[in-house]
Amino acid sequence: MKHSILTGLTAGLLGVMGLAGCNGDTKSTAVLDTPTSGTIRIGVDETFAPIIKSEVDTFQKLYPDARLQAVYQPERDVMQAFLDDSVRLAVVSRQLTEAELARFKSIQIEPRAIRIGVDGVAIILHPSNPDSLLTTAQLRGIFTGQLTQWNQLSPGNKKGEITAVFDNNNSSTARFVQDSITRGTALAKGIFASESNPALLDYVASHPNAIGVIGVNWISDRDDKGVQKLLGRVRVAGISAKASNNSPDDYVQPYQAYLAQKTYPLRRELYVISREARAGLGTGFASFVAGNKGQLIMLKSGLMPATGQVRIIDVKSN
């Protein structure tokens, strides 16, 4: 059985070998690791902690000689560690920038990225908030400070001042909001960071006027008892890309099917980026996550895998 698993991983490496650059290795070359053994550090955007913890745990159970020391940090810190060669892999929701690519080129390293899935950014509210259907235009008004009171969204909403909260100022969700919702406009001064995703969920659950921004994978696995408990404490907003004349069907929650159909407006890609110049443990883990077993874990978590299909059933009432 172990031989067949190893054979499958070796075959999978053929499709991911592009992750290994043809130029010099990092300073960790002396570490004797293979695709299925050894010890390395990887950096993970903490908004993807639930899904990557599952991937790491499964990989290490299959390959007991492998030790992946995952460091979960805000995106900006992960990328700085990756540039400084403190981690071998980075799991983030963006590609490298031109400046980052130029930096690697200057040291003759050619990093490679592979898309491993589709996540999203979820908007969460207190369960008592009646305004659970929001447009991206309204979100832009909230995050830029043009909309500061809940009754500006609907006259009957008595929640008072809108309090918007992120997980961290350096997080990928904060960057996503500025890139995709405010379109480069600075975030309003009243917005604050809770410093972690669990703290963010706790804050929204205990403040009726709050609106929070969180990675979908924290709430996507509806079979997980912990996620079920979280969803009992907050409300996930439906989002419409249309600015006006919306029908209820235009508002979409970040379910797996809507990520697959690209109808949920706040989608984002998930990548593994490697600076490894040979087929080491980093390449082995990347191959696993991009392969059949890793993609099934992604599917089970409620996210959209990069490969494979999601079965969508249209149930129509008579």
C-alpha positions as CSV (number, residue, x, y, z in Angstrom):
1,M,0.0,0.0,0.0
2,K,2.8,2.4,0.9
3,H,4.6,1.5,-2.3
4,S,1.5,2.4,-4.4
5,I,1.1,5.8,-2.5
6,L,4.8,6.6,-3.2
7,T,4.4,5.7,-6.8
8,G,1.4,7.9,-7.2
9,L,3.2,10.9,-5.6
10,T,6.2,10.3,-7.9
11,A,4.0,10.4,-10.9
12,G,2.3,13.5,-9.6
13,L,5.7,15.2,-9.3
14,L,6.0,15.0,-13.1
15,G,3.2,17.6,-13.4
16,V,4.6,19.9,-10.7
17,M,8.3,19.8,-11.4
18,G,8.0,23.3,-12.9
19,L,8.0,24.4,-9.3
20,A,11.7,23.6,-9.1
21,G,13.8,26.3,-10.8
22,C,16.7,25.4,-13.1
23,N,19.0,27.8,-11.3
24,G,20.7,27.8,-7.9
25,D,19.0,26.4,-4.8
26,T,18.2,28.3,-1.6
27,K,20.5,28.4,1.4
28,S,18.7,25.2,2.6
29,T,20.4,23.0,0.0
30,A,22.4,21.2,2.6
31,V,19.2,19.9,4.3
32,L,18.8,16.3,3.2
33,D,15.1,16.3,2.3
34,T,13.3,14.4,-0.4
35,P,9.8,14.7,-1.8
36,T,8.5,12.5,1.1
37,S,11.0,13.0,3.9
38,G,13.0,15.6,5.8
39,T,12.0,18.9,7.6
40,I,11.3,22.3,6.1
41,R,9.4,25.4,7.0
42,I,6.5,26.7,4.9
43,G,4.8,30.1,5.2
44,V,1.0,30.1,5.1
45,D,-1.4,33.0,4.9
46,E,-3.3,32.6,8.2
47,T,-6.6,33.1,6.4
48,F,-6.1,29.7,4.9
49,A,-5.1,28.0,8.2
50,P,-8.1,25.5,8.4
51,I,-7.6,24.0,4.9
52,I,-3.8,24.0,4.9
53,K,-3.7,22.4,8.4
54,S,-5.8,19.6,7.0
55,E,-3.5,19.2,4.0
56,V,-0.3,19.2,6.2
57,D,-1.8,16.7,8.7
58,T,-2.8,14.3,5.9
59,F,0.5,14.5,4.1
60,Q,2.5,13.8,7.3
61,K,0.3,10.8,8.1
62,L,0.9,9.3,4.7
63,Y,4.6,10.1,4.9
64,P,5.8,9.8,8.6
65,D,9.3,10.8,7.7
66,A,8.1,14.3,6.5
67,R,8.0,17.2,8.8
68,L,6.3,20.4,7.6
69,Q,6.8,23.3,10.0
70,A,3.9,25.5,8.9
71,V,4.1,29.2,10.0
72,Y,0.7,30.9,9.9
73,Q,1.0,34.7,9.5
74,P,-0.6,37.6,7.7
75,E,0.1,37.6,4.0
76,R,2.6,40.4,4.1
77,D,4.7,38.6,6.7
78,V,4.5,35.4,4.8
79,M,5.8,37.0,1.7
80,Q,8.6,38.8,3.5
81,A,9.8,35.5,5.0
82,F,9.6,33.9,1.6
83,L,11.7,36.6,0.1
84,D,14.2,36.3,2.9
85,D,14.5,32.5,2.5
86,S,13.1,31.8,5.9
87,V,10.4,29.5,4.4
88,R,10.7,27.2,1.4
89,L,7.1,27.6,0.2
90,A,4.4,30.3,0.5
91,V,0.7,29.5,0.4
92,V,-1.0,32.8,-0.5
93,S,-3.9,34.2,-2.6
94,R,-1.8,36.0,-5.2
95,Q,1.0,35.7,-7.7
96,L,4.4,37.3,-7.2
97,T,4.7,41.0,-8.1
98,E,7.1,42.3,-10.7
99,A,9.3,43.7,-7.9
100,E,9.4,40.3,-6.2
101,L,10.2,38.5,-9.4
102,A,13.0,40.9,-10.1
103,R,14.5,40.3,-6.6
104,F,14.6,36.5,-7.2
105,K,16.1,37.1,-10.7
106,S,18.9,39.1,-9.1
107,I,19.9,36.1,-7.0
108,Q,19.4,33.6,-9.9
109,I,16.4,31.8,-8.5
110,E,13.3,31.2,-10.6
111,P,10.3,30.7,-8.3
112,R,7.3,28.7,-9.6
113,A,3.6,29.0,-8.6
114,I,0.8,26.5,-9.0
115,R,-2.9,27.2,-8.5
116,I,-4.4,24.8,-6.0
117,G,-7.9,26.1,-5.4
118,V,-10.5,28.9,-5.3
119,D,-11.4,30.6,-2.0
120,G,-13.4,33.7,-1.4
121,V,-13.8,36.5,1.0
122,A,-16.9,36.3,3.2
123,I,-18.8,39.2,4.8
124,I,-20.2,38.3,8.2
125,L,-22.7,40.1,10.4
126,H,-24.3,39.8,13.8
127,P,-27.3,37.4,13.6
128,S,-29.7,40.1,14.6
129,N,-28.7,42.4,11.7
130,P,-31.6,42.6,9.2
131,D,-29.4,43.8,6.3
132,S,-27.9,40.5,5.3
133,L,-28.1,41.3,1.5
134,L,-25.5,43.7,0.4
135,T,-24.2,44.9,-3.0
136,T,-20.5,45.4,-3.8
137,A,-21.3,49.2,-4.2
138,Q,-22.6,49.3,-0.6
139,L,-19.5,47.4,0.6
140,R,-17.4,50.0,-1.1
141,G,-19.3,52.8,0.7
142,I,-18.8,51.1,4.0
143,F,-15.1,50.4,3.6
144,T,-14.3,53.9,2.3
145,G,-16.3,55.7,5.0
146,Q,-19.1,57.0,2.7
147,L,-21.6,54.9,4.6
148,T,-21.2,55.1,8.3
149,Q,-24.7,54.3,9.7
150,W,-26.8,51.2,9.2
151,N,-29.9,53.2,8.5
152,Q,-28.1,54.6,5.4
153,L,-28.5,51.1,3.9
154,S,-32.1,50.7,5.0
155,P,-34.1,53.3,7.0
156,G,-35.5,50.7,9.4
157,N,-32.1,49.4,10.6
158,K,-31.5,50.6,14.1
159,K,-28.0,49.1,14.6
160,G,-26.5,52.5,14.7
161,E,-22.9,53.2,13.6
162,I,-21.3,50.7,11.3
163,T,-18.2,49.1,12.8
164,A,-16.0,47.3,10.2
165,V,-13.3,44.9,11.3
166,F,-10.6,42.9,9.6
167,D,-8.4,40.1,10.9
168,N,-5.1,42.0,10.5
169,N,-3.9,45.1,8.8
170,N,-1.4,43.1,6.8
171,S,-3.8,40.4,5.8
172,S,-4.8,39.2,2.4
173,T,-8.4,40.0,3.1
174,A,-7.6,43.7,3.8
175,R,-5.5,43.8,0.5
176,F,-8.4,42.1,-1.4
177,V,-10.9,44.6,-0.2
178,Q,-8.7,47.5,-1.3
179,D,-7.9,45.8,-4.6
180,S,-11.3,44.5,-5.5
181,I,-13.9,46.5,-3.6
182,T,-12.6,50.0,-2.8
183,R,-10.5,49.8,-6.0
184,G,-7.4,51.5,-4.6
185,T,-9.2,54.0,-2.3
186,A,-7.8,53.9,1.2
187,L,-9.9,52.2,3.9
188,A,-11.9,54.4,6.2
189,K,-10.0,55.5,9.4
190,G,-12.6,53.9,11.7
191,I,-11.9,50.3,10.5
192,F,-9.8,48.3,12.9
193,A,-8.1,44.9,13.0
194,S,-8.9,42.2,15.6
195,E,-5.4,40.5,15.1
196,S,-6.7,37.0,14.4
197,N,-9.6,35.3,12.6
198,P,-11.0,33.7,15.8
199,A,-11.0,37.1,17.5
200,L,-12.7,38.6,14.4
201,L,-15.5,36.0,14.7
202,D,-15.9,36.6,18.4
203,Y,-16.1,40.4,17.9
204,V,-18.8,40.2,15.2
205,A,-20.8,37.6,17.2
206,S,-20.8,40.0,20.2
207,H,-21.4,43.4,18.5
208,P,-24.7,43.9,16.7
209,N,-23.4,46.8,14.7
210,A,-20.3,45.0,13.3
211,I,-19.4,43.8,9.9
212,G,-16.5,41.5,9.4
213,V,-14.3,40.3,6.5
214,I,-13.0,36.7,6.7
215,G,-11.6,34.0,4.5
216,V,-14.3,31.7,3.3
217,N,-12.4,28.5,4.3
218,W,-13.0,29.4,8.0
219,I,-16.7,28.8,7.5
220,S,-16.9,26.6,4.4
221,D,-16.9,23.1,5.8
222,R,-20.5,22.8,6.9
223,D,-19.9,19.2,8.1
224,D,-17.4,20.4,10.7
225,K,-18.9,20.8,14.2
226,G,-16.7,23.8,14.9
227,V,-17.9,25.6,11.7
228,Q,-21.5,24.8,12.6
229,K,-21.0,26.4,16.0
230,L,-19.4,29.5,14.3
231,L,-22.3,29.8,11.8
232,G,-24.7,29.7,14.8
233,R,-23.0,32.9,16.1
234,V,-22.7,35.0,13.0
235,R,-24.7,35.6,9.7
236,V,-23.0,35.3,6.3
237,A,-24.2,38.0,4.0
238,G,-25.3,37.5,0.4
239,I,-23.5,39.7,-2.0
240,S,-24.6,41.1,-5.4
241,A,-22.3,42.6,-8.0
242,K,-25.2,44.7,-9.3
243,A,-25.5,48.2,-7.9
244,S,-29.3,48.5,-8.3
245,N,-32.5,46.8,-9.4
246,N,-31.5,43.6,-7.6
247,S,-33.8,40.6,-7.1
248,P,-33.3,38.2,-4.2
249,D,-31.6,35.7,-6.7
250,D,-28.9,38.3,-7.4
251,Y,-27.5,38.0,-3.9
252,V,-25.1,35.1,-3.6
253,Q,-23.4,33.5,-0.5
254,P,-19.9,32.0,-0.8
255,Y,-21.0,28.4,-1.3
256,Q,-18.8,26.0,-3.2
257,A,-21.2,25.8,-6.2
258,Y,-21.1,29.6,-6.6
259,L,-17.3,29.7,-6.4
260,A,-17.3,27.1,-9.2
261,Q,-19.8,29.0,-11.3
262,K,-18.0,32.3,-10.7
263,T,-21.2,33.9,-9.6
264,Y,-20.0,34.9,-6.1
265,P,-18.3,38.3,-6.6
266,L,-15.6,38.1,-3.9
267,R,-13.7,35.1,-5.3
268,R,-9.9,34.7,-5.1
269,E,-7.3,32.1,-6.2
270,L,-5.1,30.1,-3.9
271,Y,-1.5,29.4,-4.9
272,V,1.5,27.5,-3.6
273,I,4.7,29.3,-4.6
274,S,8.1,27.6,-4.3
275,R,11.6,28.8,-4.4
276,E,12.9,25.3,-4.4
277,A,15.4,24.5,-7.1
278,R,15.2,20.7,-6.8
279,A,12.7,18.0,-6.1
280,G,12.7,18.3,-2.3
281,L,10.1,18.1,0.4
282,G,8.5,21.4,-0.8
283,T,7.9,20.0,-4.3
284,G,6.6,16.8,-2.8
285,F,4.0,18.7,-0.6
286,A,3.0,21.0,-3.6
287,S,2.5,17.9,-5.7
288,F,0.3,16.3,-3.0
289,V,-1.9,19.4,-2.6
290,A,-2.3,19.8,-6.4
291,G,-2.8,16.0,-6.8
292,N,-5.9,13.9,-6.4
293,K,-5.8,13.4,-2.6
294,G,-5.0,17.1,-1.9
295,Q,-7.7,18.3,-4.2
296,L,-10.3,16.0,-2.5
297,I,-9.4,17.6,0.8
298,M,-10.0,21.0,-0.8
299,L,-13.4,19.7,-2.1
300,K,-14.4,18.3,1.2
301,S,-13.6,21.6,2.9
302,G,-16.2,23.4,0.8
303,L,-13.7,25.3,-1.4
304,M,-13.4,24.9,-5.1
305,P,-10.4,22.7,-6.1
306,A,-8.2,23.8,-8.9
307,T,-8.7,20.5,-10.7
308,G,-11.8,18.2,-10.8
309,Q,-15.4,19.1,-11.0
310,V,-18.1,20.1,-8.4
311,R,-21.4,18.4,-9.0
312,I,-24.2,21.0,-9.0
313,I,-27.8,19.8,-8.5
314,D,-30.6,22.2,-9.5
315,V,-33.6,21.3,-7.3
316,K,-36.9,22.7,-8.6
317,S,-40.1,22.6,-6.7
318,N,-43.3,21.7,-8.5
